[in-house]
């Protein structure tokens, strides 16, 4: 068996623990690709609407180059692609209990230092280790996705470039994106939103997705408000590395851009979550 085939069989195996066949692998793979395509379309539409309707008044006087705009656009989509992929990896129709840090440590010690003729783990231990690693991966990807996405959204605003060096802008935006991504990952796992829901009454895909849009919008609004205040409190206690040599108007504009960018990130994440639930 080739490496690519082994990866596909592992990634696209049935979520309910059924037998993995070429047919089921193909079906799950096609659903995953469909999920990524629709997620990209929705995030593109959301980004264009927010950039046009909400962030247009805050644009820089010096228009960014086409290469810069293209790079920001691609970075935004790569961050969402990573988030959606990690969301797909941790999803399951059943609630699973990951292994504790102590269990993971003991398992690692056993694999490294204990030499036996049969070093394989029990199915329960293997499943616990798998879920623990996938949850850790999801937290890392959530933080990284927030870091990259917020920079991509807010980078072209003149409220930042006219008051501070670009390195400080990247560090400040990225750190604030990290502060919204990591708590969101913890919240997502704590609420067990990774568990797939299967309604009794099965409706068409488009109808089910349309019915969940208001909920996704409202959830993104609540999360962005909470994350904005949380990141503001954290930054308040950190040293002011970029000074305060800018007007109150610039500061207010920066906070508005922060909030809009945070809302867009959460909206794309919530749409990805809802689309994933509907698609599977």
C-alpha positions as CSV (number, residue, x, y, z in Angstrom):
1,X,0.0,0.0,0.0
2,X,1.4,3.4,-1.0
3,X,1.8,6.3,1.5
4,X,-0.9,8.4,-0.3
5,X,-3.4,5.5,-0.1
6,X,-2.7,4.9,3.6
7,X,-3.2,8.6,4.3
8,X,-6.5,8.6,2.4
9,X,-7.7,5.5,4.2
10,X,-6.9,7.0,7.5
11,X,-8.3,10.5,6.8
12,X,-11.4,9.4,5.0
13,X,-12.5,6.4,6.9
14,X,-16.1,6.3,8.2
15,X,-16.7,8.4,11.3
16,X,-19.0,5.8,12.8
17,X,-16.2,3.2,12.9
18,X,-17.6,1.1,10.1
19,X,-15.6,-1.0,7.6
20,X,-13.4,1.1,5.3
21,X,-13.9,0.3,1.7
22,X,-12.9,2.0,-1.5
23,X,-16.5,3.1,-2.0
24,X,-16.9,4.7,1.5
25,X,-13.5,6.3,1.2
26,X,-14.4,7.9,-2.1
27,X,-17.8,9.1,-0.8
28,X,-16.2,10.7,2.2
29,X,-13.4,12.2,0.2
30,X,-15.9,13.8,-2.3
31,X,-17.9,15.2,0.6
32,X,-14.7,16.6,2.2
33,X,-13.8,18.3,-1.1
34,X,-17.3,19.6,-1.5
35,X,-17.2,21.0,2.0
36,X,-13.9,22.8,1.3
37,X,-15.2,24.3,-2.0
38,X,-18.4,25.6,-0.5
39,X,-16.5,26.9,2.5
40,X,-14.1,28.8,0.2
41,X,-17.1,30.3,-1.7
42,X,-18.8,31.4,1.5
43,X,-15.7,32.9,3.0
44,X,-14.9,34.7,-0.3
45,X,-18.4,36.3,-0.4
46,X,-18.2,37.2,3.3
47,X,-14.7,38.8,2.8
48,X,-15.8,40.8,-0.2
49,X,-19.0,42.1,1.5
50,X,-17.1,43.1,4.7
51,X,-14.3,44.8,2.7
52,X,-16.7,46.6,0.5
53,X,-19.4,47.6,3.0
54,X,-17.7,47.9,6.3
55,X,-13.9,48.3,5.8
56,X,-14.0,50.5,2.7
57,X,-14.1,53.8,4.7
58,X,-10.9,52.8,6.6
59,X,-8.9,51.9,3.5
60,X,-5.4,53.3,3.1
61,X,-5.0,56.3,0.9
62,X,-2.2,54.5,-0.9
63,X,-3.9,51.6,-2.6
64,X,-2.1,48.3,-2.0
65,X,-0.5,46.6,-4.9
66,X,-2.2,43.8,-6.7
67,X,0.4,41.4,-5.5
68,X,-0.2,42.5,-1.9
69,X,-3.9,42.1,-2.2
70,X,-3.5,38.7,-3.8
71,X,-1.2,37.5,-1.1
72,X,-3.6,38.7,1.7
73,X,-6.5,36.9,-0.1
74,X,-4.6,33.7,-0.4
75,X,-3.3,33.8,3.2
76,X,-6.9,34.4,4.4
77,X,-8.1,31.3,2.5
78,X,-5.1,29.1,3.6
79,X,-5.9,29.9,7.3
80,X,-9.6,28.9,6.8
81,X,-8.5,25.8,4.8
82,X,-6.4,24.7,7.7
83,X,-9.2,25.4,10.2
84,X,-11.7,23.5,8.1
85,X,-9.4,20.5,7.7
86,X,-8.7,20.3,11.4
87,X,-12.5,20.6,12.0
88,X,-13.0,17.6,9.7
89,X,-10.3,15.6,11.5
90,X,-11.8,16.0,15.0
91,X,-15.4,15.5,14.0
92,X,-17.2,12.4,15.2
93,X,-20.8,11.1,15.6
94,X,-20.0,10.0,19.1
95,X,-18.7,11.8,22.2
96,X,-15.2,10.5,22.8
97,X,-13.1,11.1,25.9
98,X,-9.5,12.0,25.1
99,X,-6.7,10.6,27.1
100,X,-5.4,12.6,30.0
101,X,-1.9,14.1,29.9
102,X,-0.7,11.5,32.3
103,X,-2.0,8.7,30.1
104,X,-0.3,10.2,27.1
105,X,3.0,10.5,29.0
106,X,2.8,6.9,30.2
107,X,1.9,5.7,26.7
108,X,4.9,7.6,25.2
109,X,7.3,6.1,27.8
110,X,6.0,2.6,27.1
111,X,6.5,3.0,23.3
112,X,10.0,4.5,23.7
113,X,11.6,2.6,26.6
114,X,9.6,-0.6,27.0
115,X,10.8,-3.2,24.4
116,X,8.3,-6.0,24.0
117,X,7.4,-8.4,21.3
118,X,3.9,-6.8,21.0
119,X,4.2,-3.1,21.6
120,X,0.9,-2.3,20.0
121,X,-1.6,-0.4,22.1
122,X,-5.1,-1.6,23.0
123,X,-7.9,-0.2,20.8
124,X,-9.2,2.0,23.6
125,X,-5.7,3.5,24.3
126,X,-5.1,4.0,20.6
127,X,-8.4,5.8,20.2
128,X,-7.7,8.0,23.3
129,X,-4.3,9.0,22.0
130,X,-5.7,9.7,18.5
131,X,-8.4,12.1,19.9
132,X,-5.9,13.8,22.2
133,X,-3.5,14.5,19.4
134,X,-6.3,15.7,17.1
135,X,-7.7,18.0,19.8
136,X,-4.2,19.4,20.4
137,X,-3.8,19.9,16.6
138,X,-7.2,21.7,16.5
139,X,-6.1,24.2,19.2
140,X,-2.8,24.9,17.4
141,X,-4.6,25.4,14.1
142,X,-7.3,27.6,15.6
143,X,-4.6,29.9,17.1
144,X,-2.6,29.9,13.9
145,X,-5.8,30.5,11.8
146,X,-6.8,33.5,13.9
147,X,-3.2,34.9,13.7
148,X,-3.1,34.8,9.9
149,X,-6.7,35.6,9.2
150,X,-6.9,38.8,11.2
151,X,-3.6,40.1,9.7
152,X,-5.0,39.4,6.2
153,X,-8.2,41.2,6.9
154,X,-6.9,44.3,8.7
155,X,-3.5,44.7,7.1
156,X,-4.5,47.1,4.3
157,X,-6.1,49.7,6.6
158,X,-4.5,53.1,6.7
159,X,-5.3,53.5,10.4
160,X,-2.3,51.3,11.2
161,X,0.3,52.1,8.5
162,X,0.1,55.8,9.1
163,X,0.9,55.5,12.8
164,X,3.3,52.5,13.3
165,X,5.9,50.4,11.5
166,X,4.7,47.4,9.6
167,X,6.5,44.9,11.9
168,X,4.5,46.3,14.8
169,X,1.3,46.1,12.8
170,X,1.9,42.5,12.0
171,X,2.8,41.6,15.6
172,X,-0.1,43.5,17.1
173,X,-2.7,42.1,14.7
174,X,-1.3,38.6,14.8
175,X,-1.2,38.5,18.6
176,X,-4.8,39.7,18.8
177,X,-5.7,37.1,16.2
178,X,-4.0,34.5,18.4
179,X,-6.0,35.7,21.4
180,X,-9.3,35.1,19.6
181,X,-8.2,31.8,17.9
182,X,-7.0,29.8,20.9
183,X,-9.9,30.6,23.2
184,X,-12.3,29.7,20.4
185,X,-10.6,26.4,20.0
186,X,-11.0,25.7,23.8
187,X,-14.6,26.8,23.7
188,X,-15.3,24.6,20.7
189,X,-13.9,21.5,22.3
190,X,-15.4,22.3,25.8
191,X,-18.9,22.6,24.2
192,X,-18.3,19.4,22.2
193,X,-19.4,21.1,19.0
194,X,-17.2,18.6,17.1
195,X,-19.9,16.0,17.6
196,X,-21.9,15.5,14.4
197,X,-25.6,16.0,14.7
198,X,-28.0,13.9,12.7
199,X,-31.6,15.3,12.8
200,X,-34.5,12.9,12.7
201,X,-36.1,14.8,9.8
202,X,-33.6,15.0,6.9
203,X,-34.0,18.1,4.8
204,X,-32.3,19.2,1.5
205,X,-28.8,20.5,2.0
206,X,-29.5,24.0,0.9
207,X,-32.6,24.3,3.1
208,X,-30.7,23.0,6.1
209,X,-27.9,25.4,5.5
210,X,-30.2,28.4,5.0
211,X,-32.0,27.6,8.3
212,X,-28.8,27.7,10.2
213,X,-27.5,31.0,8.8
214,X,-29.2,33.3,11.5
215,X,-27.8,31.1,14.2
216,X,-24.3,31.3,12.7
217,X,-24.5,35.1,12.4
218,X,-25.7,35.5,15.9
219,X,-23.1,33.2,17.4
220,X,-20.4,35.1,15.5
221,X,-21.7,38.4,16.8
222,X,-21.6,37.2,20.4
223,X,-18.2,35.5,20.1
224,X,-16.6,38.5,18.4
225,X,-17.9,40.9,21.2
226,X,-16.5,38.6,23.9
227,X,-13.2,38.0,22.1
228,X,-12.8,41.8,21.4
229,X,-13.1,42.7,25.1
230,X,-10.9,39.7,26.2
231,X,-8.1,40.7,23.8
232,X,-8.4,44.3,24.8
233,X,-8.0,43.5,28.5
234,X,-5.0,41.3,27.7
235,X,-3.4,44.0,25.6
236,X,-4.1,46.6,28.3
237,X,-1.7,44.9,30.7
238,X,1.0,44.4,28.2
239,X,3.8,47.0,27.6
240,X,2.9,49.6,24.9
241,X,5.6,48.7,22.3
242,X,4.2,51.0,19.6
243,X,3.7,54.1,21.5
244,X,0.7,56.4,21.6
245,X,1.7,59.1,19.2
246,X,-1.5,59.0,17.2
247,X,-4.8,60.8,17.6
248,X,-8.0,59.6,19.3
249,X,-9.6,59.3,15.9
250,X,-7.0,56.9,14.7
251,X,-7.3,54.8,17.9
252,X,-11.1,54.6,17.5
253,X,-10.7,53.6,13.8
254,X,-8.3,50.8,14.9
255,X,-10.7,49.4,17.4
256,X,-13.6,49.5,14.9
257,X,-11.4,47.6,12.4
258,X,-10.3,45.1,15.1
259,X,-14.0,44.4,15.9
260,X,-15.0,44.0,12.2
261,X,-12.1,41.8,11.5
262,X,-12.8,39.7,14.5
263,X,-16.4,39.4,13.5
264,X,-15.5,38.2,10.0
265,X,-13.1,35.6,11.3
266,X,-15.7,34.2,13.7
267,X,-18.4,34.3,11.0
268,X,-16.3,32.3,8.6
269,X,-15.5,29.8,11.3
270,X,-19.2,29.5,12.3
271,X,-20.2,29.1,8.7
272,X,-17.6,26.3,8.3
273,X,-18.9,24.6,11.4
274,X,-22.5,24.8,10.2
275,X,-21.6,23.7,6.6
276,X,-19.7,20.8,8.0
277,X,-22.6,19.7,10.1
278,X,-25.0,19.9,7.2
279,X,-22.6,18.3,4.7
280,X,-22.1,15.2,6.9
